[in-house]
């Protein structure tokens, strides 16, 4: 293991710690977005071997965002890739560590991707940039699927370079294994975030077609093997849809919102007339504007070094293939009616390694350092160019400091207690005095679902916890719920704005 490899491992450790700190101190290791609630619910069910559970009585009272009640069964609308991964964390008792561990793996893979494309210098700098990225730290601190998608994307890309690249013509078993592993990761990506897989498949699919036409027999076989494995695994998505809905082509998304579909025109999205190119452009522009700052926390200067990286890599086929992922994801997600900016442009998260590597190369180019393999990072310069590396180093250091000292704390602070959901709300239900009330049902009174959502952290899909929490709807339906549970549990009315007080009638 080289000294650069050891330094990369240190960066991985920092990434794990940083992501865990964000998850614990900013997000309280709890679900906040509707997506997270659904993922956690699905993971809890899968950890016990179930895809669905019977719908409860009074299902509207026991709302779980993006979890559907259909034909007497309750199930999440999201594909299985991430809930299965998260369920492993639940079974091991390390749910809050799954994404931080993936963060460390992602930094390690970023290093190896930069090393594979150019050299260790590029890999280390790209890994360091990724580690300080607000977009990276925000996603890896949540319970969302994006870190898992990022890891799958990078393993696929590395396997593509290793298994089917035009420079790898060896016929050893390792190269065939790379093709199988790469296809498996692409297929799993389709079972996690299908649109991200599509964005990945466009540039690499085009490259694969070129290799099928111009490559040798071994390359063609590896391209076909990679694609076949990806298609076989990805097709399980339709089996999953059939198992849930009885129709292989019925998207569970549409069972929650009929308009939640990818495409344009009436019936796609919430706007009158449906999703349009104009709305796609507005969503994309807004997402990219957020990404200007969230990429590296340098404000509009986050994109400063990218043009220099593009110029330096203009003849590097592998790098350009990696760089094409970003515009591909932007184009593909433009067909979806929802943008992404609250937590940063997370739909484009799988393109982060490419942006980090191109930025790293841009910094090295501006600094006047050599990109050649085996050449010393520091080499002699003459005249005014002696100041070039010093000025570049100073500028980059100031940008990193501005992010760490100013932008990142401000950005993360704005996400703490998102939607009013925080672990502090659970304190009344963890005391010995309140535990003596179990088993009990608490009807949570709130106009919106978010205050009620805090207490879902204390429940499971099986209603087997000491406390159940229901969302109040209206006096008549609340009375029916209360009457149905009187014989099984004590029933209390709870008002989040008045914690520690439990009412026996509303």
C-alpha positions as CSV (number, residue, x, y, z in Angstrom):
1,X,0.0,0.0,0.0
2,X,1.5,3.3,-1.1
3,X,1.6,6.5,1.1
4,X,-1.1,7.9,-1.1
5,X,-3.3,4.9,-0.4
6,X,-2.8,5.3,3.3
7,X,-3.7,9.0,3.1
8,X,-6.8,8.1,1.2
9,X,-7.8,5.8,4.0
10,X,-7.4,8.6,6.5
11,X,-9.8,10.7,4.3
12,X,-12.2,7.8,4.4
13,X,-12.2,7.7,8.1
14,X,-12.8,11.5,8.3
15,X,-15.7,11.0,5.9
16,X,-17.3,8.4,8.1
17,X,-16.9,10.6,11.2
18,X,-18.1,13.8,9.4
19,X,-21.2,12.0,7.9
20,X,-22.0,10.5,11.3
21,X,-21.7,13.9,13.0
22,X,-24.1,15.5,10.4
23,X,-26.5,12.6,10.8
24,X,-26.5,12.8,14.6
25,X,-26.3,16.6,15.2
26,X,-28.2,18.0,12.2
27,X,-30.8,15.3,11.4
28,X,-30.9,13.5,14.8
29,X,-30.6,10.2,12.9
30,X,-34.3,10.5,12.1
31,X,-36.4,10.6,9.0
32,X,-37.5,14.1,7.9
33,X,-38.5,13.9,4.3
34,X,-41.4,11.8,3.1
35,X,-38.9,9.6,1.2
36,X,-37.0,8.8,4.4
37,X,-40.2,7.8,6.3
38,X,-41.1,5.4,3.5
39,X,-37.5,4.0,3.3
40,X,-37.4,3.3,7.0
41,X,-40.8,1.7,7.0
42,X,-39.9,-0.6,4.0
43,X,-36.5,-1.5,5.7
44,X,-38.3,-2.4,8.9
45,X,-40.7,-4.7,7.0
46,X,-37.9,-6.2,4.9
47,X,-35.8,-6.9,8.0
48,X,-38.5,-9.3,9.1
49,X,-38.8,-10.8,5.6
50,X,-41.9,-9.0,4.3
51,X,-42.5,-6.8,1.3
52,X,-46.0,-5.9,2.4
53,X,-48.1,-6.1,5.6
54,X,-51.8,-6.1,6.1
55,X,-53.3,-2.6,6.1
56,X,-54.3,-1.5,9.6
57,X,-57.7,-0.5,10.7
58,X,-58.2,3.2,10.2
59,X,-55.2,3.5,7.8
60,X,-55.6,7.2,7.3
61,X,-55.0,7.8,11.0
62,X,-51.8,5.7,10.8
63,X,-50.3,7.6,7.9
64,X,-46.8,6.8,6.7
65,X,-45.7,9.2,4.0
66,X,-45.3,7.5,0.6
67,X,-46.5,4.1,2.1
68,X,-49.5,2.9,0.1
69,X,-52.6,1.0,1.2
70,X,-53.8,-1.0,-1.7
71,X,-56.1,-4.0,-1.9
72,X,-55.8,-4.7,1.8
73,X,-52.0,-4.5,1.9
74,X,-49.6,-1.8,2.9
75,X,-46.3,-1.3,1.2
76,X,-43.8,1.5,0.3
77,X,-43.7,3.0,-3.2
78,X,-39.9,2.9,-3.6
79,X,-37.9,0.2,-5.3
80,X,-36.2,-2.4,-3.2
81,X,-32.5,-1.5,-3.6
82,X,-32.1,1.0,-0.8
83,X,-34.7,-0.5,1.7
84,X,-32.9,-3.8,1.5
85,X,-29.6,-2.2,2.2
86,X,-31.0,-0.2,5.0
87,X,-32.7,-3.3,6.5
88,X,-29.3,-4.8,7.0
89,X,-28.4,-1.9,9.2
90,X,-31.6,-2.3,11.1
91,X,-30.9,-6.0,11.7
92,X,-27.4,-5.2,12.9
93,X,-28.6,-2.3,15.0
94,X,-26.5,0.2,13.1
95,X,-29.2,2.0,11.0
96,X,-27.7,5.4,11.6
97,X,-24.2,4.2,10.4
98,X,-25.2,2.8,7.0
99,X,-24.8,6.0,5.1
100,X,-21.7,7.2,7.0
101,X,-20.0,3.9,6.2
102,X,-21.1,4.4,2.6
103,X,-19.6,7.9,2.8
104,X,-16.2,6.5,3.7
105,X,-16.5,3.9,0.9
106,X,-17.5,6.7,-1.6
107,X,-14.4,8.7,-0.7
108,X,-12.2,5.7,-1.2
109,X,-13.8,4.9,-4.6
110,X,-13.4,8.6,-5.6
111,X,-9.7,8.3,-4.9
112,X,-9.4,5.2,-6.9
113,X,-11.4,6.6,-9.8
114,X,-9.2,9.7,-10.0
115,X,-6.1,7.4,-9.7
116,X,-7.4,5.2,-12.5
117,X,-8.2,8.1,-14.8
118,X,-5.1,10.1,-14.1
119,X,-2.9,9.5,-11.1
120,X,-2.7,9.4,-7.3
121,X,-2.4,13.2,-7.0
122,X,-5.7,13.7,-8.8
123,X,-7.4,10.9,-6.8
124,X,-6.3,12.4,-3.4
125,X,-7.3,15.9,-4.3
126,X,-10.7,14.7,-5.6
127,X,-11.3,12.7,-2.5
128,X,-10.5,15.7,-0.3
129,X,-12.8,17.9,-2.3
130,X,-15.6,15.3,-2.0
131,X,-15.1,15.1,1.8
132,X,-15.6,18.9,2.2
133,X,-18.6,19.1,-0.2
134,X,-21.8,20.3,1.5
135,X,-23.8,18.3,-1.0
136,X,-21.9,15.1,0.0
137,X,-22.1,15.7,3.7
138,X,-25.8,16.5,3.6
139,X,-26.8,13.4,1.6
140,X,-24.6,11.0,3.7
141,X,-26.1,12.4,6.9
142,X,-29.6,11.5,5.9
143,X,-31.5,8.2,5.5
144,X,-31.9,8.8,1.7
145,X,-30.8,6.4,-1.0
146,X,-28.3,8.7,-2.7
147,X,-25.1,7.5,-1.0
148,X,-25.9,3.9,-1.9
149,X,-26.6,5.0,-5.5
150,X,-23.3,6.9,-5.5
151,X,-21.3,3.8,-4.4
152,X,-23.1,1.6,-7.0
153,X,-22.4,4.1,-9.7
154,X,-18.7,4.4,-8.9
155,X,-18.1,0.6,-8.7
156,X,-19.9,0.2,-12.0
157,X,-17.7,2.9,-13.6
158,X,-14.5,1.4,-12.2
159,X,-15.5,-2.1,-13.4
160,X,-16.3,-0.7,-16.8
161,X,-12.8,0.8,-17.1
162,X,-11.3,-2.5,-15.8
163,X,-13.5,-4.9,-17.7
164,X,-14.3,-3.4,-21.1
165,X,-12.0,-0.5,-21.6
166,X,-10.1,-0.4,-24.9
167,X,-6.9,-0.5,-23.0
168,X,-7.7,-3.8,-21.2
169,X,-7.4,-6.5,-23.7
170,X,-6.3,-9.3,-21.3
171,X,-8.5,-12.4,-21.1
172,X,-7.9,-13.1,-17.4
173,X,-10.7,-14.1,-15.1
174,X,-10.4,-10.8,-13.1
175,X,-11.6,-8.9,-16.2
176,X,-14.6,-11.2,-16.6
177,X,-15.4,-10.7,-12.9
178,X,-15.2,-7.0,-13.4
179,X,-17.8,-7.2,-16.2
180,X,-20.1,-9.3,-14.0
181,X,-19.6,-7.0,-11.0
182,X,-20.1,-3.9,-13.1
183,X,-23.3,-5.3,-14.6
184,X,-24.6,-6.2,-11.1
185,X,-24.0,-2.7,-9.8
186,X,-25.8,-1.2,-12.7
187,X,-28.7,-3.5,-12.2
188,X,-28.8,-2.8,-8.5
189,X,-28.7,0.9,-9.4
190,X,-31.9,0.3,-11.4
191,X,-33.4,-1.3,-8.4
192,X,-32.5,1.7,-6.3
193,X,-33.0,4.8,-8.5
194,X,-34.2,3.8,-11.9
195,X,-33.8,7.3,-13.4
196,X,-30.2,7.5,-12.2
197,X,-29.5,4.1,-13.8
198,X,-31.0,5.5,-17.1
199,X,-28.7,8.6,-16.8
200,X,-25.8,6.3,-16.3
201,X,-26.8,4.0,-19.1
202,X,-27.0,6.7,-21.8
203,X,-23.3,7.7,-22.0
204,X,-21.9,4.2,-21.1
205,X,-24.5,2.6,-23.4
206,X,-23.2,4.8,-26.3
207,X,-19.7,3.9,-25.4
208,X,-20.7,0.2,-25.3
209,X,-22.2,0.5,-28.8
210,X,-18.9,2.0,-30.1
211,X,-17.0,-0.9,-28.6
212,X,-19.4,-3.4,-30.1
213,X,-18.7,-1.9,-33.5
214,X,-15.0,-1.1,-33.2
215,X,-13.7,-3.3,-30.4
216,X,-12.2,-6.8,-30.6
217,X,-14.0,-10.0,-29.8
218,X,-13.2,-9.9,-26.0
219,X,-14.4,-6.4,-25.6
220,X,-17.7,-7.2,-27.4
221,X,-18.2,-10.2,-25.1
222,X,-17.6,-8.2,-22.0
223,X,-19.9,-5.4,-23.1
224,X,-22.7,-7.9,-23.8
225,X,-22.0,-9.7,-20.5
226,X,-22.2,-6.4,-18.5
227,X,-25.4,-5.4,-20.3
228,X,-27.0,-8.8,-19.8
229,X,-26.3,-9.0,-16.1
230,X,-27.6,-5.4,-15.7
231,X,-30.8,-6.2,-17.6
232,X,-31.5,-9.4,-15.7
233,X,-31.1,-7.7,-12.3
234,X,-32.9,-4.6,-13.4
235,X,-35.9,-6.6,-14.7
236,X,-36.6,-7.6,-11.1
237,X,-38.1,-4.2,-10.7
238,X,-41.0,-5.3,-12.7
239,X,-41.4,-8.5,-10.7
240,X,-41.5,-6.4,-7.6
241,X,-44.2,-4.2,-9.1
242,X,-46.2,-7.3,-10.0
243,X,-45.8,-8.7,-6.5
244,X,-47.2,-5.5,-4.9
245,X,-49.9,-4.5,-7.3
246,X,-50.7,-7.6,-9.4
247,X,-49.6,-5.7,-12.5
248,X,-45.9,-5.9,-13.6
249,X,-46.2,-2.5,-15.2
250,X,-48.1,-0.6,-12.5
251,X,-45.8,1.9,-10.9
252,X,-46.5,2.1,-7.1
253,X,-45.7,5.8,-7.3
254,X,-49.0,6.4,-9.0
255,X,-50.9,4.7,-6.2
256,X,-49.9,7.6,-3.9
257,X,-50.2,10.4,-6.5
258,X,-51.6,9.4,-9.9
259,X,-49.6,12.2,-11.6
260,X,-46.3,11.0,-10.1
261,X,-44.8,9.9,-13.5
262,X,-41.9,10.6,-15.7
263,X,-42.7,12.4,-18.9
264,X,-44.4,15.4,-20.4
265,X,-48.0,16.5,-21.0
266,X,-51.3,16.1,-19.2
267,X,-51.3,13.7,-16.3
268,X,-47.6,14.2,-15.5
269,X,-47.1,16.4,-12.5
270,X,-49.3,18.8,-10.6
271,X,-49.5,21.7,-13.0
272,X,-52.5,22.3,-15.2
273,X,-51.6,20.9,-18.6
274,X,-48.9,18.6,-17.0
275,X,-45.2,18.7,-17.1
276,X,-43.6,20.8,-19.9
277,X,-40.2,21.7,-21.3
278,X,-40.6,25.1,-19.7
279,X,-41.2,23.6,-16.3
280,X,-38.3,21.2,-16.8
281,X,-36.0,24.1,-17.6
282,X,-37.2,26.0,-14.5
283,X,-36.7,23.0,-12.2
284,X,-33.2,22.3,-13.7
285,X,-32.2,26.0,-13.4
286,X,-33.3,26.1,-9.8
287,X,-31.5,22.9,-9.0
288,X,-28.3,24.0,-10.6
289,X,-28.4,27.4,-8.9
290,X,-28.5,25.5,-5.6
291,X,-25.7,23.3,-6.8
292,X,-23.5,26.4,-7.4
293,X,-23.0,26.7,-3.7
294,X,-23.6,23.2,-2.4
295,X,-21.0,21.6,-4.7
296,X,-18.0,22.7,-2.7
297,X,-19.4,25.5,-0.5
298,X,-17.6,28.2,-2.5
299,X,-20.7,30.1,-3.6
300,X,-20.7,30.7,-7.4
301,X,-17.0,29.9,-7.4
302,X,-17.7,26.2,-6.8
303,X,-17.5,25.8,-10.6
304,X,-14.4,27.9,-10.9
305,X,-11.9,25.2,-11.8
306,X,-14.2,22.9,-13.9
307,X,-13.4,24.6,-17.3
308,X,-9.7,24.1,-16.7
309,X,-10.3,20.5,-15.9
310,X,-12.4,20.0,-19.1
311,X,-9.5,21.6,-21.1
312,X,-6.9,19.4,-19.5
313,X,-9.0,16.2,-20.0
314,X,-10.1,17.1,-23.6
315,X,-8.2,14.1,-25.0
316,X,-8.8,11.7,-22.1
317,X,-11.6,9.4,-23.2
318,X,-12.1,7.8,-19.8
319,X,-12.4,11.2,-18.2
320,X,-14.8,12.6,-20.8
321,X,-17.0,9.4,-20.4
322,X,-17.1,10.1,-16.6
323,X,-17.8,13.8,-17.2
324,X,-20.7,13.0,-19.5
325,X,-22.6,11.5,-16.6
326,X,-23.5,15.0,-15.2
327,X,-25.3,16.4,-18.3
328,X,-26.9,13.0,-18.8
329,X,-28.4,13.1,-15.3
330,X,-29.5,16.7,-15.8
331,X,-31.3,15.7,-19.0
332,X,-32.9,12.6,-17.7
333,X,-34.2,14.2,-14.5
334,X,-35.5,17.1,-16.5
335,X,-38.3,14.7,-17.5
336,X,-39.4,14.4,-13.9
337,X,-41.8,17.0,-12.7
338,X,-40.2,17.5,-9.2
339,X,-36.9,19.4,-8.8
340,X,-34.3,18.9,-6.1
341,X,-33.0,21.8,-4.0
342,X,-34.0,21.5,-0.4
343,X,-31.1,19.2,0.3
344,X,-29.1,20.3,-2.7
345,X,-29.4,19.0,-6.2
346,X,-29.4,15.4,-5.0
347,X,-30.8,14.0,-8.2
348,X,-27.4,14.6,-9.7
349,X,-25.5,13.2,-6.8
350,X,-24.0,10.2,-8.7
351,X,-22.1,12.8,-10.9
352,X,-20.3,14.2,-7.8
353,X,-17.1,12.1,-8.3
354,X,-16.7,13.3,-11.9
355,X,-17.2,17.0,-10.8
356,X,-14.6,16.5,-8.0
357,X,-12.1,14.9,-10.3
358,X,-12.5,17.5,-13.0
359,X,-12.2,20.2,-10.4
360,X,-9.0,18.6,-9.0
361,X,-7.5,18.5,-12.4
362,X,-8.5,22.1,-12.9
363,X,-6.7,23.1,-9.7
364,X,-3.6,21.2,-10.7
365,X,-3.6,22.8,-14.2
366,X,-4.1,26.3,-12.8
367,X,-1.4,25.7,-10.3
368,X,1.0,24.7,-13.0
369,X,1.7,21.3,-11.6
370,X,2.3,18.3,-13.8
371,X,-0.5,15.8,-14.5
372,X,1.9,13.2,-15.9
373,X,2.2,9.8,-14.0
374,X,5.4,9.4,-12.1
375,X,6.4,13.0,-12.4
376,X,7.0,14.9,-9.2
377,X,4.2,17.1,-8.0
378,X,6.7,19.9,-7.5
379,X,8.9,20.8,-10.4
380,X,11.0,23.8,-11.2
381,X,9.5,26.9,-12.8
382,X,11.0,30.1,-14.1
383,X,10.0,33.7,-13.9
384,X,6.6,34.7,-12.7
385,X,5.4,31.1,-12.9
386,X,7.2,30.5,-9.6
387,X,4.3,32.3,-7.9
388,X,1.7,30.2,-9.8
389,X,1.5,27.3,-7.4
390,X,1.6,29.5,-4.3
391,X,-1.2,31.7,-5.6
392,X,-3.3,28.7,-6.5
393,X,-2.7,27.0,-3.2
394,X,-3.6,30.1,-1.3
395,X,-6.8,30.6,-3.3
396,X,-7.9,27.0,-2.8
397,X,-7.1,27.1,0.9
398,X,-9.2,30.3,1.3
399,X,-12.1,28.7,-0.6
400,X,-11.9,25.6,1.6
401,X,-11.7,27.7,4.8
402,X,-14.7,29.8,3.7
403,X,-16.7,26.7,3.2
404,X,-15.7,25.0,6.5
405,X,-16.0,28.2,8.6
406,X,-18.9,30.0,7.1
407,X,-21.0,28.2,4.4
408,X,-21.1,24.7,5.7
409,X,-22.2,25.5,9.3
410,X,-24.8,28.0,8.0
411,X,-26.2,25.4,5.5
412,X,-26.3,22.6,8.1
413,X,-27.8,24.8,10.8
414,X,-30.7,25.6,8.4
415,X,-31.5,21.9,8.1
416,X,-31.6,21.1,11.8
417,X,-35.1,20.4,12.9
418,X,-36.3,20.3,9.3
419,X,-40.2,20.4,9.2
420,X,-40.1,20.6,13.0
421,X,-39.0,17.0,13.3
422,X,-36.4,16.4,15.9
423,X,-35.5,13.8,18.6
424,X,-36.3,16.3,21.4
425,X,-39.9,15.7,20.6
426,X,-39.6,12.1,21.7
427,X,-38.3,12.8,25.2
428,X,-41.7,12.6,27.0
429,X,-42.1,9.0,25.7
430,X,-38.8,7.8,27.0
431,X,-39.3,8.5,30.7
432,X,-40.1,5.8,33.2
433,X,-43.3,7.5,34.2
434,X,-44.7,7.6,30.7
435,X,-43.5,4.1,29.9
436,X,-45.9,2.9,32.7
437,X,-48.8,4.0,30.5
438,X,-48.0,1.3,27.9
439,X,-49.6,-0.1,26.0
440,X,-51.2,3.1,24.8
441,X,-52.4,4.9,21.7
442,X,-51.7,8.6,21.4
443,X,-53.8,10.6,18.9
444,X,-51.5,13.4,17.8
445,X,-53.3,16.7,17.1
446,X,-51.6,18.7,14.3
447,X,-52.9,20.4,11.2
448,X,-50.1,18.9,9.1
449,X,-48.5,15.5,9.2
450,X,-45.0,16.7,10.1
451,X,-45.4,17.1,13.9
452,X,-47.1,13.7,14.0
453,X,-44.2,12.3,11.9
454,X,-41.7,12.8,14.7
455,X,-43.3,10.0,16.7
456,X,-43.1,7.5,13.9
457,X,-39.5,6.9,15.0
458,X,-41.0,5.0,18.0
459,X,-43.2,2.7,15.8
460,X,-42.9,-0.3,13.4
461,X,-45.1,-1.6,10.6
462,X,-46.4,-4.3,12.9
463,X,-47.9,-2.1,15.6
464,X,-45.9,-4.1,18.2
465,X,-44.4,-1.2,20.1
466,X,-45.5,0.0,23.6
467,X,-46.9,3.2,22.1
468,X,-48.9,3.7,18.9
469,X,-49.3,7.1,17.4
470,X,-52.2,8.2,15.2
471,X,-52.8,11.4,13.4
472,X,-56.0,13.2,14.2
473,X,-58.3,13.8,11.2
474,X,-61.7,15.0,12.4
475,X,-63.8,14.6,15.6
476,X,-66.1,11.9,14.2
477,X,-63.3,9.7,12.8
478,X,-61.2,10.3,15.9
479,X,-64.1,9.2,18.1
480,X,-64.4,5.9,16.1
481,X,-60.7,5.3,16.4
482,X,-60.8,6.0,20.1
483,X,-63.7,3.6,20.6
484,X,-62.1,0.8,18.6
485,X,-58.9,0.9,20.7
486,X,-60.4,1.4,24.2
487,X,-60.4,-2.3,24.9
488,X,-56.9,-2.9,23.7
489,X,-54.9,0.2,24.9
490,X,-55.3,3.3,26.9
491,X,-56.0,6.2,24.5
492,X,-54.7,9.7,25.0
493,X,-54.9,12.9,23.0
494,X,-51.5,14.6,22.6
495,X,-50.7,18.1,21.4
496,X,-47.0,18.6,20.4
497,X,-47.1,22.3,21.3
498,X,-47.9,21.1,24.9
499,X,-45.4,18.3,25.6
500,X,-45.5,16.2,28.7
501,X,-49.3,16.6,29.0
502,X,-51.5,13.7,28.1
503,X,-55.3,14.2,27.8
504,X,-57.8,11.4,28.2
505,X,-60.3,13.3,26.0
506,X,-59.6,15.9,23.2
